[in-house]
């Protein structure tokens, strides 16, 4: 699943995980991969600053 930010100025990705997930940010089509990017544990809320207009995020269940 990928979600696109409209612009970077002052935007923040806020992710609340209901299960453990890997998050990967980038332009184009990032791919979330086990062991790379950011691990967000179940029950955590993490905020990440949007760094580029058109930045996207990919999420993958962590096993």
Secondary structure, DSSP 8 states (H G I E B T S, - for coil): -EEE-S--TT-EEEEE-SS-EEEEEESS-----TTSSEEE-TT-EEEEE--STT-EEEEEE--
